Amino acid sequence: MADQLTTPLDYAQAYAGIGWAVIPLHWINEAGKCSCVDTACRAPGKHPLTLNGVKAASKNLSVLAGWWARWPQANVGVATGQISGISVVDVDPRNGGETPPGMPNTVTALTGGGGFHYVFAHRTGLPGKLGPGIDVKNDGGY
């Protein structure tokens, strides 16, 4: 299946197909800037295009098709927490994060900053931060 995924919409629909709610995110434009055109953007290519942000996250394929018809270059954000059934440990080496020893084997994704997202089944009551450069993305996050 991975060899059939070529567009952001393909990935968004594949994630929805496994039960993850997604949202369209801004992207980096040809000038190397965030598509939001805010010269002081603090999260280039990483913040929602939807008015309600992560609260708009959807698994509905028609909704996703509409978003990516409007914004075909949009990055794909996955809502974390109960809505998608996942909690994510975000290790960011730019902020001092190192993978904790004994990290269980799980699905991972390489981040734009050279770190990793470690994906686990959703759990409530997790702290938002595990240490310098190590955050937990859960309910209300993406």
WOJO-V368462 format. One record per backbone hydrogen bond with DSSP energy under -0.5 kcal/mol. CO is the residue of the C=O (numbers start at 1). NH is the residue of the N-H. E is the energy in kcal/mol with one decimal. If there is no record, write none. Layout:
BEGIN
co:CO nh:NH e:E
co:CO nh:NH e:E
END
This chain:
BEGIN
co:1 nh:4 e:-2.1
co:1 nh:5 e:-0.5
co:2 nh:5 e:-1.1
co:4 nh:6 e:-0.7
co:7 nh:11 e:-1.9
co:8 nh:12 e:-2.8
co:9 nh:13 e:-2.8
co:10 nh:14 e:-2.1
co:11 nh:15 e:-2.8
co:12 nh:16 e:-2.3
co:13 nh:17 e:-2.0
co:14 nh:18 e:-0.8
co:15 nh:18 e:-1.0
co:15 nh:20 e:-2.5
co:16 nh:19 e:-1.7
co:21 nh:79 e:-2.8
co:22 nh:58 e:-2.4
co:23 nh:77 e:-2.9
co:24 nh:49 e:-2.6
co:24 nh:50 e:-0.6
co:25 nh:75 e:-1.8
co:27 nh:29 e:-0.6
co:27 nh:35 e:-2.6
co:29 nh:32 e:-2.3
co:33 nh:29 e:-3.6
co:34 nh:37 e:-1.9
co:37 nh:39 e:-0.7
co:38 nh:41 e:-2.0
co:43 nh:46 e:-2.5
co:47 nh:26 e:-2.9
co:50 nh:53 e:-1.5
co:52 nh:55 e:-1.7
co:53 nh:56 e:-1.9
co:54 nh:57 e:-1.8
co:58 nh:22 e:-2.7
co:59 nh:61 e:-0.5
co:60 nh:64 e:-2.4
co:61 nh:65 e:-2.4
co:62 nh:66 e:-2.1
co:63 nh:67 e:-2.3
co:64 nh:68 e:-2.6
co:65 nh:69 e:-1.5
co:66 nh:70 e:-1.7
co:67 nh:71 e:-2.8
co:71 nh:74 e:-2.0
co:75 nh:25 e:-2.8
co:75 nh:77 e:-0.6
co:77 nh:23 e:-2.4
co:77 nh:79 e:-0.5
co:80 nh:140 e:-0.7
co:81 nh:84 e:-1.1
co:81 nh:85 e:-1.7
co:81 nh:86 e:-1.5
co:85 nh:122 e:-1.9
co:86 nh:81 e:-3.8
co:87 nh:120 e:-2.9
co:88 nh:90 e:-0.6
co:88 nh:137 e:-3.4
co:89 nh:91 e:-0.7
co:89 nh:118 e:-2.8
co:90 nh:92 e:-0.6
co:90 nh:135 e:-2.3
co:91 nh:93 e:-0.6
co:91 nh:116 e:-1.3
co:92 nh:95 e:-1.5
co:92 nh:97 e:-2.4
co:93 nh:96 e:-1.6
co:100 nh:103 e:-1.2
co:107 nh:119 e:-2.9
co:109 nh:117 e:-2.5
co:111 nh:114 e:-1.7
co:115 nh:111 e:-2.4
co:116 nh:91 e:-2.9
co:116 nh:118 e:-0.5
co:117 nh:109 e:-1.7
co:117 nh:119 e:-0.6
co:118 nh:89 e:-2.5
co:119 nh:107 e:-0.6
co:120 nh:87 e:-2.4
co:128 nh:136 e:-2.4
co:131 nh:134 e:-2.2
co:133 nh:92 e:-3.4
co:134 nh:130 e:-3.1
co:134 nh:131 e:-1.2
co:135 nh:90 e:-3.5
co:135 nh:137 e:-0.5
co:136 nh:138 e:-0.6
co:137 nh:88 e:-2.5
co:138 nh:141 e:-2.8
co:141 nh:80 e:-2.2
co:142 nh:78 e:-0.7
END
